Amino acid sequence: MTLYEAVGGRETFALIAQTFYEGIASDEVLLPMYGGNDADLNAAAQRLQLFLEQYWGGPRDYEELRGHPRLRMRHMAYKIDRDARERWLKHMRNALDVTVKAGLVAPLYEAELWDYLERAATSLMNTNG
């Protein structure tokens, strides 16, 4: 069984993406990186959901629509410093907590997801300033 299946599949990853972008909508540092309007946030939420689903063993829709994830390349246009990383992780932590409280993600899987998210956020940092 993949982690995607173990945590409830699409429903769980949709909730993570939706909750994450609700936080981004009020974040003055991160919001401009996402275009700053509802249409851009909705599109970004869809991309995040598809990416996470694919990464964790679900459908390969992300790759079919957008090609290889190339996370570092796709994020190089943005200034991602320690503050941006911490803000991103704050919103992602909240999104993950919502799924845990909803009973969708068990502690074992929560730890695995969180470990990946922390490493991914760090890997995308591209400036000290």
Backbone as XML, in Angstrom:
<?xml version="1.0"?>
<chain id="A" units="angstrom">
  <residue number="1" name="MET">
    <atom name="N" x="0.849" y="-1.181" z="0.000"/>
    <atom name="CA" x="0.000" y="0.000" z="0.000"/>
    <atom name="C" x="0.894" y="1.244" z="0.000"/>
  </residue>
  <residue number="2" name="THR">
    <atom name="N" x="0.563" y="2.194" z="-0.850"/>
    <atom name="CA" x="1.318" y="3.447" z="-0.893"/>
    <atom name="C" x="0.838" y="4.377" z="0.224"/>
  </residue>
  <residue number="3" name="LEU">
    <atom name="N" x="1.631" y="5.370" z="0.531"/>
    <atom name="CA" x="1.217" y="6.359" z="1.518"/>
    <atom name="C" x="-0.039" y="7.077" z="1.017"/>
  </residue>
  <residue number="4" name="TYR">
    <atom name="N" x="-0.091" y="7.326" z="-0.273"/>
    <atom name="CA" x="-1.279" y="7.951" z="-0.876"/>
    <atom name="C" x="-2.541" y="7.181" z="-0.471"/>
  </residue>
  <residue number="5" name="GLU">
    <atom name="N" x="-2.502" y="5.861" z="-0.617"/>
    <atom name="CA" x="-3.659" y="5.034" z="-0.268"/>
    <atom name="C" x="-3.881" y="5.006" z="1.240"/>
  </residue>
  <residue number="6" name="ALA">
    <atom name="N" x="-2.783" y="4.921" z="2.004"/>
    <atom name="CA" x="-2.881" y="4.789" z="3.456"/>
    <atom name="C" x="-3.532" y="5.994" z="4.124"/>
  </residue>
  <residue number="7" name="VAL">
    <atom name="N" x="-3.386" y="7.181" z="3.518"/>
    <atom name="CA" x="-3.952" y="8.379" z="4.136"/>
    <atom name="C" x="-5.280" y="8.813" z="3.512"/>
  </residue>
  <residue number="8" name="GLY">
    <atom name="N" x="-5.831" y="7.998" z="2.645"/>
    <atom name="CA" x="-7.146" y="8.319" z="2.110"/>
    <atom name="C" x="-7.150" y="8.920" z="0.725"/>
  </residue>
  <residue number="9" name="GLY">
    <atom name="N" x="-5.988" y="8.990" z="0.093"/>
    <atom name="CA" x="-5.930" y="9.417" z="-1.304"/>
    <atom name="C" x="-6.272" y="10.871" z="-1.551"/>
  </residue>
  <residue number="10" name="ARG">
    <atom name="N" x="-6.982" y="11.078" z="-2.639"/>
    <atom name="CA" x="-7.258" y="12.419" z="-3.157"/>
    <atom name="C" x="-7.887" y="13.339" z="-2.120"/>
  </residue>
  <residue number="11" name="GLU">
    <atom name="N" x="-8.830" y="12.843" z="-1.341"/>
    <atom name="CA" x="-9.512" y="13.675" z="-0.341"/>
    <atom name="C" x="-8.512" y="14.317" z="0.620"/>
  </residue>
  <residue number="12" name="THR">
    <atom name="N" x="-7.562" y="13.536" z="1.083"/>
    <atom name="CA" x="-6.585" y="14.040" z="2.042"/>
    <atom name="C" x="-5.674" y="15.079" z="1.407"/>
  </residue>
  <residue number="13" name="PHE">
    <atom name="N" x="-5.174" y="14.797" z="0.216"/>
    <atom name="CA" x="-4.257" y="15.736" z="-0.420"/>
    <atom name="C" x="-4.971" y="17.003" z="-0.884"/>
  </residue>
  <residue number="14" name="ALA">
    <atom name="N" x="-6.248" y="16.891" z="-1.224"/>
    <atom name="CA" x="-7.035" y="18.088" z="-1.546"/>
    <atom name="C" x="-7.186" y="18.962" z="-0.309"/>
  </residue>
  <residue number="15" name="LEU">
    <atom name="N" x="-7.415" y="18.342" z="0.849"/>
    <atom name="CA" x="-7.553" y="19.098" z="2.096"/>
    <atom name="C" x="-6.237" y="19.766" z="2.480"/>
  </residue>
  <residue number="16" name="ILE">
    <atom name="N" x="-5.130" y="19.061" z="2.313"/>
    <atom name="CA" x="-3.828" y="19.658" z="2.600"/>
    <atom name="C" x="-3.615" y="20.893" z="1.729"/>
  </residue>
  <residue number="17" name="ALA">
    <atom name="N" x="-3.830" y="20.750" z="0.433"/>
    <atom name="CA" x="-3.600" y="21.868" z="-0.493"/>
    <atom name="C" x="-4.543" y="23.035" z="-0.203"/>
  </residue>
  <residue number="18" name="GLN">
    <atom name="N" x="-5.815" y="22.748" z="0.014"/>
    <atom name="CA" x="-6.796" y="23.805" z="0.286"/>
    <atom name="C" x="-6.441" y="24.563" z="1.566"/>
  </residue>
  <residue number="19" name="THR">
    <atom name="N" x="-6.131" y="23.830" z="2.628"/>
    <atom name="CA" x="-5.815" y="24.460" z="3.901"/>
    <atom name="C" x="-4.524" y="25.258" z="3.811"/>
  </residue>
  <residue number="20" name="PHE">
    <atom name="N" x="-3.531" y="24.706" z="3.130"/>
    <atom name="CA" x="-2.263" y="25.402" z="2.945"/>
    <atom name="C" x="-2.492" y="26.748" z="2.263"/>
  </residue>
  <residue number="21" name="TYR">
    <atom name="N" x="-3.247" y="26.765" z="1.185"/>
    <atom name="CA" x="-3.444" y="28.014" z="0.438"/>
    <atom name="C" x="-4.374" y="28.987" z="1.143"/>
  </residue>
  <residue number="22" name="GLU">
    <atom name="N" x="-5.198" y="28.522" z="2.054"/>
    <atom name="CA" x="-5.950" y="29.453" z="2.896"/>
    <atom name="C" x="-4.978" y="30.263" z="3.747"/>
  </residue>
  <residue number="23" name="GLY">
    <atom name="N" x="-3.917" y="29.634" z="4.210"/>
    <atom name="CA" x="-2.884" y="30.354" z="4.957"/>
    <atom name="C" x="-2.084" y="31.293" z="4.079"/>
  </residue>
  <residue number="24" name="ILE">
    <atom name="N" x="-1.739" y="30.843" z="2.887"/>
    <atom name="CA" x="-0.972" y="31.673" z="1.954"/>
    <atom name="C" x="-1.737" y="32.951" z="1.620"/>
  </residue>
  <residue number="25" name="ALA">
    <atom name="N" x="-3.058" y="32.855" z="1.531"/>
    <atom name="CA" x="-3.892" y="34.002" z="1.135"/>
    <atom name="C" x="-3.713" y="35.205" z="2.050"/>
  </residue>
  <residue number="26" name="SER">
    <atom name="N" x="-3.284" y="34.979" z="3.279"/>
    <atom name="CA" x="-3.101" y="36.101" z="4.209"/>
    <atom name="C" x="-1.633" y="36.325" z="4.579"/>
  </residue>
  <residue number="27" name="ASP">
    <atom name="N" x="-0.730" y="35.730" z="3.841"/>
    <atom name="CA" x="0.696" y="35.861" z="4.145"/>
    <atom name="C" x="1.332" y="36.882" z="3.210"/>
  </residue>
  <residue number="28" name="GLU">
    <atom name="N" x="1.721" y="38.025" z="3.761"/>
    <atom name="CA" x="2.220" y="39.139" z="2.945"/>
    <atom name="C" x="3.556" y="38.837" z="2.257"/>
  </residue>
  <residue number="29" name="VAL">
    <atom name="N" x="4.299" y="37.888" z="2.751"/>
    <atom name="CA" x="5.576" y="37.529" z="2.122"/>
    <atom name="C" x="5.374" y="36.495" z="1.021"/>
  </residue>
  <residue number="30" name="LEU">
    <atom name="N" x="4.595" y="35.473" z="1.298"/>
    <atom name="CA" x="4.429" y="34.383" z="0.333"/>
    <atom name="C" x="3.377" y="34.650" z="-0.737"/>
  </residue>
  <residue number="31" name="LEU">
    <atom name="N" x="2.333" y="35.377" z="-0.402"/>
    <atom name="CA" x="1.251" y="35.603" z="-1.360"/>
    <atom name="C" x="1.741" y="36.147" z="-2.707"/>
  </residue>
  <residue number="32" name="PRO">
    <atom name="N" x="2.634" y="37.118" z="-2.750"/>
    <atom name="CA" x="3.099" y="37.609" z="-4.052"/>
    <atom name="C" x="3.785" y="36.539" z="-4.908"/>
  </residue>
  <residue number="33" name="MET">
    <atom name="N" x="4.368" y="35.534" z="-4.284"/>
    <atom name="CA" x="5.003" y="34.458" z="-5.045"/>
    <atom name="C" x="3.980" y="33.619" z="-5.801"/>
  </residue>
  <residue number="34" name="TYR">
    <atom name="N" x="2.741" y="33.670" z="-5.362"/>
    <atom name="CA" x="1.678" y="32.871" z="-5.960"/>
    <atom name="C" x="0.746" y="33.695" z="-6.835"/>
  </residue>
  <residue number="35" name="GLY">
    <atom name="N" x="1.130" y="34.901" z="-7.164"/>
    <atom name="CA" x="0.315" y="35.729" z="-8.034"/>
    <atom name="C" x="-0.616" y="36.675" z="-7.306"/>
  </residue>
  <residue number="36" name="GLY">
    <atom name="N" x="-1.013" y="36.322" z="-6.113"/>
    <atom name="CA" x="-1.766" y="37.229" z="-5.272"/>
    <atom name="C" x="-3.249" y="37.338" z="-5.524"/>
  </residue>
  <residue number="37" name="ASN">
    <atom name="N" x="-3.834" y="36.455" z="-6.344"/>
    <atom name="CA" x="-5.289" y="36.518" z="-6.499"/>
    <atom name="C" x="-5.879" y="35.114" z="-6.397"/>
  </residue>
  <residue number="38" name="ASP">
    <atom name="N" x="-7.207" y="35.047" z="-6.245"/>
    <atom name="CA" x="-7.864" y="33.762" z="-6.012"/>
    <atom name="C" x="-7.640" y="32.768" z="-7.145"/>
  </residue>
  <residue number="39" name="ALA">
    <atom name="N" x="-7.677" y="33.230" z="-8.381"/>
    <atom name="CA" x="-7.485" y="32.321" z="-9.515"/>
    <atom name="C" x="-6.101" y="31.694" z="-9.471"/>
  </residue>
  <residue number="40" name="ASP">
    <atom name="N" x="-5.085" y="32.511" z="-9.181"/>
    <atom name="CA" x="-3.726" y="31.993" z="-9.095"/>
    <atom name="C" x="-3.573" y="31.027" z="-7.925"/>
  </residue>
  <residue number="41" name="LEU">
    <atom name="N" x="-4.199" y="31.337" z="-6.794"/>
    <atom name="CA" x="-4.114" y="30.453" z="-5.638"/>
    <atom name="C" x="-4.823" y="29.135" z="-5.896"/>
  </residue>
  <residue number="42" name="ASN">
    <atom name="N" x="-5.956" y="29.196" z="-6.568"/>
    <atom name="CA" x="-6.673" y="27.958" z="-6.884"/>
    <atom name="C" x="-5.855" y="27.079" z="-7.824"/>
  </residue>
  <residue number="43" name="ALA">
    <atom name="N" x="-5.219" y="27.688" z="-8.812"/>
    <atom name="CA" x="-4.368" y="26.932" z="-9.735"/>
    <atom name="C" x="-3.165" y="26.353" z="-8.997"/>
  </residue>
  <residue number="44" name="ALA">
    <atom name="N" x="-2.572" y="27.141" z="-8.108"/>
    <atom name="CA" x="-1.430" y="26.669" z="-7.334"/>
    <atom name="C" x="-1.840" y="25.520" z="-6.407"/>
  </residue>
  <residue number="45" name="ALA">
    <atom name="N" x="-3.011" y="25.618" z="-5.804"/>
    <atom name="CA" x="-3.496" y="24.550" z="-4.933"/>
    <atom name="C" x="-3.680" y="23.258" z="-5.723"/>
  </residue>
  <residue number="46" name="GLN">
    <atom name="N" x="-4.200" y="23.375" z="-6.910"/>
    <atom name="CA" x="-4.385" y="22.190" z="-7.759"/>
    <atom name="C" x="-3.037" y="21.560" z="-8.097"/>
  </residue>
  <residue number="47" name="ARG">
    <atom name="N" x="-2.056" y="22.387" z="-8.444"/>
    <atom name="CA" x="-0.720" y="21.857" z="-8.763"/>
    <atom name="C" x="-0.100" y="21.177" z="-7.549"/>
  </residue>
  <residue number="48" name="LEU">
    <atom name="N" x="-0.217" y="21.799" z="-6.378"/>
    <atom name="CA" x="0.338" y="21.202" z="-5.163"/>
    <atom name="C" x="-0.336" y="19.863" z="-4.884"/>
  </residue>
  <residue number="49" name="GLN">
    <atom name="N" x="-1.638" y="19.828" z="-4.969"/>
    <atom name="CA" x="-2.363" y="18.588" z="-4.720"/>
    <atom name="C" x="-1.885" y="17.484" z="-5.663"/>
  </residue>
  <residue number="50" name="LEU">
    <atom name="N" x="-1.822" y="17.788" z="-6.946"/>
    <atom name="CA" x="-1.401" y="16.785" z="-7.921"/>
    <atom name="C" x="0.043" y="16.336" z="-7.683"/>
  </residue>
  <residue number="51" name="PHE">
    <atom name="N" x="0.908" y="17.300" z="-7.346"/>
    <atom name="CA" x="2.299" y="16.950" z="-7.067"/>
    <atom name="C" x="2.386" y="15.999" z="-5.881"/>
  </residue>
  <residue number="52" name="LEU">
    <atom name="N" x="1.744" y="16.358" z="-4.767"/>
    <atom name="CA" x="1.809" y="15.522" z="-3.571"/>
    <atom name="C" x="1.203" y="14.145" z="-3.821"/>
  </residue>
  <residue number="53" name="GLU">
    <atom name="N" x="0.099" y="14.099" z="-4.540"/>
    <atom name="CA" x="-0.506" y="12.804" z="-4.857"/>
    <atom name="C" x="0.478" y="11.923" z="-5.613"/>
  </residue>
  <residue number="54" name="GLN">
    <atom name="N" x="1.108" y="12.485" z="-6.623"/>
    <atom name="CA" x="2.051" y="11.713" z="-7.430"/>
    <atom name="C" x="3.253" y="11.293" z="-6.596"/>
  </residue>
  <residue number="55" name="TYR">
    <atom name="N" x="3.808" y="12.210" z="-5.829"/>
    <atom name="CA" x="4.996" y="11.917" z="-5.027"/>
    <atom name="C" x="4.747" y="10.755" z="-4.075"/>
  </residue>
  <residue number="56" name="TRP">
    <atom name="N" x="3.551" y="10.720" z="-3.504"/>
    <atom name="CA" x="3.244" y="9.711" z="-2.488"/>
    <atom name="C" x="2.558" y="8.475" z="-3.051"/>
  </residue>
  <residue number="57" name="GLY">
    <atom name="N" x="2.646" y="8.260" z="-4.358"/>
    <atom name="CA" x="2.197" y="7.002" z="-4.940"/>
    <atom name="C" x="0.818" y="7.005" z="-5.551"/>
  </residue>
  <residue number="58" name="GLY">
    <atom name="N" x="0.244" y="8.188" z="-5.734"/>
    <atom name="CA" x="-1.071" y="8.287" z="-6.347"/>
    <atom name="C" x="-0.975" y="8.458" z="-7.856"/>
  </residue>
  <residue number="59" name="PRO">
    <atom name="N" x="-2.041" y="8.942" z="-8.460"/>
    <atom name="CA" x="-2.069" y="9.130" z="-9.903"/>
    <atom name="C" x="-0.933" y="10.032" z="-10.383"/>
  </residue>
  <residue number="60" name="ARG">
    <atom name="N" x="-0.511" y="9.847" z="-11.606"/>
    <atom name="CA" x="0.597" y="10.599" z="-12.187"/>
    <atom name="C" x="0.084" y="11.809" z="-12.986"/>
  </residue>
  <residue number="61" name="ASP">
    <atom name="N" x="-1.021" y="12.364" z="-12.553"/>
    <atom name="CA" x="-1.627" y="13.496" z="-13.258"/>
    <atom name="C" x="-0.696" y="14.700" z="-13.342"/>
  </residue>
  <residue number="62" name="TYR">
    <atom name="N" x="0.074" y="14.945" z="-12.278"/>
    <atom name="CA" x="0.965" y="16.105" z="-12.292"/>
    <atom name="C" x="1.931" y="16.003" z="-13.465"/>
  </residue>
  <residue number="63" name="GLU">
    <atom name="N" x="2.591" y="14.886" z="-13.590"/>
    <atom name="CA" x="3.582" y="14.723" z="-14.654"/>
    <atom name="C" x="2.934" y="14.778" z="-16.035"/>
  </residue>
  <residue number="64" name="GLU">
    <atom name="N" x="1.753" y="14.223" z="-16.160"/>
    <atom name="CA" x="1.053" y="14.255" z="-17.447"/>
    <atom name="C" x="0.698" y="15.684" z="-17.853"/>
  </residue>
  <residue number="65" name="LEU">
    <atom name="N" x="0.362" y="16.515" z="-16.880"/>
    <atom name="CA" x="-0.033" y="17.905" z="-17.167"/>
    <atom name="C" x="1.150" y="18.866" z="-17.236"/>
  </residue>
  <residue number="66" name="ARG">
    <atom name="N" x="2.167" y="18.645" z="-16.394"/>
    <atom name="CA" x="3.229" y="19.638" z="-16.249"/>
    <atom name="C" x="4.633" y="19.123" z="-16.514"/>
  </residue>
  <residue number="67" name="GLY">
    <atom name="N" x="4.764" y="17.835" z="-16.756"/>
    <atom name="CA" x="6.093" y="17.275" z="-16.950"/>
    <atom name="C" x="6.758" y="16.977" z="-15.623"/>
  </residue>
  <residue number="68" name="HIS">
    <atom name="N" x="8.054" y="16.734" z="-15.687"/>
    <atom name="CA" x="8.821" y="16.432" z="-14.474"/>
    <atom name="C" x="8.690" y="17.594" z="-13.490"/>
  </residue>
  <residue number="69" name="PRO">
    <atom name="N" x="8.564" y="17.293" z="-12.193"/>
    <atom name="CA" x="8.378" y="18.369" z="-11.213"/>
    <atom name="C" x="9.474" y="19.444" z="-11.212"/>
  </residue>
  <residue number="70" name="ARG">
    <atom name="N" x="10.732" y="19.080" z="-11.329"/>
    <atom name="CA" x="11.839" y="20.056" z="-11.359"/>
    <atom name="C" x="11.626" y="21.179" z="-10.335"/>
  </residue>
  <residue number="71" name="LEU">
    <atom name="N" x="11.465" y="20.787" z="-9.098"/>
    <atom name="CA" x="11.108" y="21.747" z="-8.049"/>
    <atom name="C" x="12.081" y="22.916" z="-7.942"/>
  </residue>
  <residue number="72" name="ARG">
    <atom name="N" x="13.370" y="22.639" z="-7.910"/>
    <atom name="CA" x="14.332" y="23.756" z="-7.772"/>
    <atom name="C" x="14.234" y="24.702" z="-8.959"/>
  </residue>
  <residue number="73" name="MET">
    <atom name="N" x="14.160" y="24.176" z="-10.155"/>
    <atom name="CA" x="14.067" y="25.022" z="-11.344"/>
    <atom name="C" x="12.792" y="25.875" z="-11.305"/>
  </residue>
  <residue number="74" name="ARG">
    <atom name="N" x="11.684" y="25.270" z="-10.951"/>
    <atom name="CA" x="10.405" y="25.993" z="-10.947"/>
    <atom name="C" x="10.352" y="27.081" z="-9.871"/>
  </residue>
  <residue number="75" name="HIS">
    <atom name="N" x="11.181" y="26.962" z="-8.857"/>
    <atom name="CA" x="11.158" y="27.926" z="-7.752"/>
    <atom name="C" x="12.297" y="28.940" z="-7.789"/>
  </residue>
  <residue number="76" name="MET">
    <atom name="N" x="13.208" y="28.818" z="-8.730"/>
    <atom name="CA" x="14.373" y="29.715" z="-8.777"/>
    <atom name="C" x="13.994" y="31.187" z="-9.000"/>
  </residue>
  <residue number="77" name="ALA">
    <atom name="N" x="12.882" y="31.450" z="-9.610"/>
    <atom name="CA" x="12.476" y="32.826" z="-9.888"/>
    <atom name="C" x="12.074" y="33.587" z="-8.615"/>
  </residue>
  <residue number="78" name="TYR">
    <atom name="N" x="11.919" y="32.876" z="-7.517"/>
    <atom name="CA" x="11.450" y="33.476" z="-6.273"/>
    <atom name="C" x="12.567" y="33.523" z="-5.239"/>
  </residue>
  <residue number="79" name="LYS">
    <atom name="N" x="12.571" y="34.579" z="-4.454"/>
    <atom name="CA" x="13.534" y="34.699" z="-3.359"/>
    <atom name="C" x="13.029" y="33.828" z="-2.207"/>
  </residue>
  <residue number="80" name="ILE">
    <atom name="N" x="13.714" y="32.726" z="-2.006"/>
    <atom name="CA" x="13.326" y="31.814" z="-0.932"/>
    <atom name="C" x="14.459" y="31.788" z="0.086"/>
  </residue>
  <residue number="81" name="ASP">
    <atom name="N" x="14.242" y="32.557" z="1.147"/>
    <atom name="CA" x="15.217" y="32.639" z="2.227"/>
    <atom name="C" x="14.660" y="31.899" z="3.445"/>
  </residue>
  <residue number="82" name="ARG">
    <atom name="N" x="15.346" y="32.010" z="4.565"/>
    <atom name="CA" x="14.909" y="31.301" z="5.771"/>
    <atom name="C" x="13.506" y="31.757" z="6.203"/>
  </residue>
  <residue number="83" name="ASP">
    <atom name="N" x="13.212" y="33.048" z="6.102"/>
    <atom name="CA" x="11.887" y="33.540" z="6.482"/>
    <atom name="C" x="10.809" y="32.927" z="5.597"/>
  </residue>
  <residue number="84" name="ALA">
    <atom name="N" x="11.026" y="32.901" z="4.297"/>
    <atom name="CA" x="10.041" y="32.296" z="3.383"/>
    <atom name="C" x="9.870" y="30.810" z="3.690"/>
  </residue>
  <residue number="85" name="ARG">
    <atom name="N" x="10.986" y="30.131" z="3.952"/>
    <atom name="CA" x="10.916" y="28.708" z="4.304"/>
    <atom name="C" x="10.067" y="28.498" z="5.558"/>
  </residue>
  <residue number="86" name="GLU">
    <atom name="N" x="10.336" y="29.291" z="6.587"/>
    <atom name="CA" x="9.609" y="29.139" z="7.850"/>
    <atom name="C" x="8.122" y="29.444" z="7.686"/>
  </residue>
  <residue number="87" name="ARG">
    <atom name="N" x="7.811" y="30.468" z="6.901"/>
    <atom name="CA" x="6.409" y="30.797" z="6.655"/>
    <atom name="C" x="5.713" y="29.670" z="5.900"/>
  </residue>
  <residue number="88" name="TRP">
    <atom name="N" x="6.382" y="29.136" z="4.875"/>
    <atom name="CA" x="5.829" y="28.035" z="4.088"/>
    <atom name="C" x="5.563" y="26.834" z="4.990"/>
  </residue>
  <residue number="89" name="LEU">
    <atom name="N" x="6.545" y="26.517" z="5.838"/>
    <atom name="CA" x="6.376" y="25.392" z="6.741"/>
    <atom name="C" x="5.269" y="25.630" z="7.765"/>
  </residue>
  <residue number="90" name="LYS">
    <atom name="N" x="5.105" y="26.863" z="8.214"/>
    <atom name="CA" x="4.018" y="27.171" z="9.163"/>
    <atom name="C" x="2.666" y="26.842" z="8.546"/>
  </residue>
  <residue number="91" name="HIS">
    <atom name="N" x="2.464" y="27.261" z="7.315"/>
    <atom name="CA" x="1.184" y="26.997" z="6.644"/>
    <atom name="C" x="1.024" y="25.506" z="6.333"/>
  </residue>
  <residue number="92" name="MET">
    <atom name="N" x="2.122" y="24.859" z="5.977"/>
    <atom name="CA" x="2.048" y="23.431" z="5.693"/>
    <atom name="C" x="1.809" y="22.640" z="6.967"/>
  </residue>
  <residue number="93" name="ARG">
    <atom name="N" x="2.427" y="23.075" z="8.076"/>
    <atom name="CA" x="2.207" y="22.405" z="9.370"/>
    <atom name="C" x="0.729" y="22.479" z="9.742"/>
  </residue>
  <residue number="94" name="ASN">
    <atom name="N" x="0.134" y="23.654" z="9.557"/>
    <atom name="CA" x="-1.281" y="23.813" z="9.847"/>
    <atom name="C" x="-2.120" y="22.889" z="8.967"/>
  </residue>
  <residue number="95" name="ALA">
    <atom name="N" x="-1.794" y="22.817" z="7.691"/>
    <atom name="CA" x="-2.552" y="21.964" z="6.768"/>
    <atom name="C" x="-2.447" y="20.493" z="7.181"/>
  </residue>
  <residue number="96" name="LEU">
    <atom name="N" x="-1.263" y="20.083" z="7.552"/>
    <atom name="CA" x="-1.080" y="18.695" z="7.977"/>
    <atom name="C" x="-1.813" y="18.431" z="9.287"/>
  </residue>
  <residue number="97" name="ASP">
    <atom name="N" x="-1.766" y="19.387" z="10.213"/>
    <atom name="CA" x="-2.482" y="19.237" z="11.482"/>
    <atom name="C" x="-3.984" y="19.079" z="11.264"/>
  </residue>
  <residue number="98" name="VAL">
    <atom name="N" x="-4.527" y="19.791" z="10.303"/>
    <atom name="CA" x="-5.957" y="19.677" z="10.000"/>
    <atom name="C" x="-6.298" y="18.256" z="9.570"/>
  </residue>
  <residue number="99" name="THR">
    <atom name="N" x="-5.441" y="17.649" z="8.757"/>
    <atom name="CA" x="-5.724" y="16.281" z="8.308"/>
    <atom name="C" x="-5.585" y="15.280" z="9.459"/>
  </residue>
  <residue number="100" name="VAL">
    <atom name="N" x="-4.646" y="15.528" z="10.352"/>
    <atom name="CA" x="-4.487" y="14.645" z="11.506"/>
    <atom name="C" x="-5.723" y="14.750" z="12.397"/>
  </residue>
  <residue number="101" name="LYS">
    <atom name="N" x="-6.162" y="15.980" z="12.677"/>
    <atom name="CA" x="-7.341" y="16.182" z="13.530"/>
    <atom name="C" x="-8.599" y="15.602" z="12.902"/>
  </residue>
  <residue number="102" name="ALA">
    <atom name="N" x="-8.650" y="15.570" z="11.571"/>
    <atom name="CA" x="-9.804" y="15.001" z="10.867"/>
    <atom name="C" x="-9.743" y="13.472" z="10.830"/>
  </residue>
  <residue number="103" name="GLY">
    <atom name="N" x="-8.667" y="12.906" z="11.358"/>
    <atom name="CA" x="-8.529" y="11.456" z="11.378"/>
    <atom name="C" x="-8.099" y="10.855" z="10.048"/>
  </residue>
  <residue number="104" name="LEU">
    <atom name="N" x="-7.595" y="11.683" z="9.151"/>
    <atom name="CA" x="-7.189" y="11.194" z="7.834"/>
    <atom name="C" x="-5.749" y="10.700" z="7.799"/>
  </residue>
  <residue number="105" name="VAL">
    <atom name="N" x="-4.902" y="11.286" z="8.638"/>
    <atom name="CA" x="-3.480" y="10.944" z="8.623"/>
    <atom name="C" x="-3.068" y="10.463" z="10.013"/>
  </residue>
  <residue number="106" name="ALA">
    <atom name="N" x="-2.643" y="9.214" z="10.075"/>
    <atom name="CA" x="-2.169" y="8.626" z="11.330"/>
    <atom name="C" x="-0.786" y="9.173" z="11.669"/>
  </residue>
  <residue number="107" name="PRO">
    <atom name="N" x="-0.398" y="9.151" z="12.938"/>
    <atom name="CA" x="0.891" y="9.716" z="13.351"/>
    <atom name="C" x="2.098" y="9.188" z="12.570"/>
  </residue>
  <residue number="108" name="LEU">
    <atom name="N" x="2.136" y="7.906" z="12.258"/>
    <atom name="CA" x="3.251" y="7.353" z="11.500"/>
    <atom name="C" x="3.390" y="8.045" z="10.150"/>
  </residue>
  <residue number="109" name="TYR">
    <atom name="N" x="2.295" y="8.237" z="9.465"/>
    <atom name="CA" x="2.316" y="8.871" z="8.146"/>
    <atom name="C" x="2.525" y="10.377" z="8.265"/>
  </residue>
  <residue number="110" name="GLU">
    <atom name="N" x="2.002" y="10.959" z="9.326"/>
    <atom name="CA" x="2.212" y="12.390" z="9.564"/>
    <atom name="C" x="3.702" y="12.675" z="9.691"/>
  </residue>
  <residue number="111" name="ALA">
    <atom name="N" x="4.416" y="11.842" z="10.421"/>
    <atom name="CA" x="5.856" y="12.039" z="10.599"/>
    <atom name="C" x="6.596" y="11.896" z="9.273"/>
  </residue>
  <residue number="112" name="GLU">
    <atom name="N" x="6.192" y="10.943" z="8.462"/>
    <atom name="CA" x="6.835" y="10.743" z="7.164"/>
    <atom name="C" x="6.572" y="11.929" z="6.229"/>
  </residue>
  <residue number="113" name="LEU">
    <atom name="N" x="5.341" y="12.390" z="6.202"/>
    <atom name="CA" x="4.999" y="13.563" z="5.390"/>
    <atom name="C" x="5.777" y="14.789" z="5.853"/>
  </residue>
  <residue number="114" name="TRP">
    <atom name="N" x="5.793" y="15.021" z="7.158"/>
    <atom name="CA" x="6.448" y="16.210" z="7.696"/>
    <atom name="C" x="7.950" y="16.188" z="7.426"/>
  </residue>
  <residue number="115" name="ASP">
    <atom name="N" x="8.574" y="15.040" z="7.561"/>
    <atom name="CA" x="10.000" y="14.927" z="7.272"/>
    <atom name="C" x="10.283" y="15.342" z="5.829"/>
  </residue>
  <residue number="116" name="TYR">
    <atom name="N" x="9.481" y="14.854" z="4.912"/>
    <atom name="CA" x="9.670" y="15.230" z="3.504"/>
    <atom name="C" x="9.466" y="16.732" z="3.303"/>
  </residue>
  <residue number="117" name="LEU">
    <atom name="N" x="8.408" y="17.283" z="3.879"/>
    <atom name="CA" x="8.098" y="18.699" z="3.683"/>
    <atom name="C" x="9.214" y="19.595" z="4.220"/>
  </residue>
  <residue number="118" name="GLU">
    <atom name="N" x="9.764" y="19.250" z="5.354"/>
    <atom name="CA" x="10.881" y="20.039" z="5.894"/>
    <atom name="C" x="12.103" y="19.975" z="4.975"/>
  </residue>
  <residue number="119" name="ARG">
    <atom name="N" x="12.419" y="18.791" z="4.503"/>
    <atom name="CA" x="13.566" y="18.650" z="3.604"/>
    <atom name="C" x="13.327" y="19.380" z="2.290"/>
  </residue>
  <residue number="120" name="ALA">
    <atom name="N" x="12.122" y="19.280" z="1.753"/>
    <atom name="CA" x="11.802" y="19.953" z="0.491"/>
    <atom name="C" x="11.908" y="21.471" z="0.653"/>
  </residue>
  <residue number="121" name="ALA">
    <atom name="N" x="11.374" y="21.998" z="1.742"/>
    <atom name="CA" x="11.430" y="23.445" z="1.972"/>
    <atom name="C" x="12.869" y="23.931" z="2.062"/>
  </residue>
  <residue number="122" name="THR">
    <atom name="N" x="13.696" y="23.177" z="2.735"/>
    <atom name="CA" x="15.109" y="23.554" z="2.854"/>
    <atom name="C" x="15.809" y="23.489" z="1.506"/>
  </residue>
  <residue number="123" name="SER">
    <atom name="N" x="15.501" y="22.479" z="0.717"/>
    <atom name="CA" x="16.171" y="22.307" z="-0.580"/>
    <atom name="C" x="15.835" y="23.431" z="-1.554"/>
  </residue>
  <residue number="124" name="LEU">
    <atom name="N" x="14.727" y="24.119" z="-1.345"/>
    <atom name="CA" x="14.322" y="25.188" z="-2.264"/>
    <atom name="C" x="14.883" y="26.552" z="-1.887"/>
  </residue>
  <residue number="125" name="MET">
    <atom name="N" x="15.528" y="26.637" z="-0.740"/>
    <atom name="CA" x="16.135" y="27.927" z="-0.357"/>
    <atom name="C" x="17.224" y="28.285" z="-1.374"/>
  </residue>
  <residue number="126" name="ASN">
    <atom name="N" x="17.202" y="29.555" z="-1.784"/>
    <atom name="CA" x="18.150" y="29.974" z="-2.818"/>
    <atom name="C" x="18.829" y="31.313" z="-2.504"/>
  </residue>
  <residue number="127" name="THR">
    <atom name="N" x="18.607" y="31.813" z="-1.310"/>
    <atom name="CA" x="19.257" y="33.069" z="-0.907"/>
    <atom name="C" x="19.343" y="33.134" z="0.615"/>
  </residue>
  <residue number="128" name="ASN">
    <atom name="N" x="20.328" y="33.861" z="1.092"/>
    <atom name="CA" x="20.445" y="34.086" z="2.525"/>
    <atom name="C" x="19.749" y="35.361" z="2.955"/>
  </residue>
  <residue number="129" name="GLY">
    <atom name="N" x="19.554" y="36.275" z="2.003"/>
    <atom name="CA" x="19.006" y="37.590" z="2.334"/>
    <atom name="C" x="17.544" y="37.679" z="2.369"/>
  </residue>
</chain>
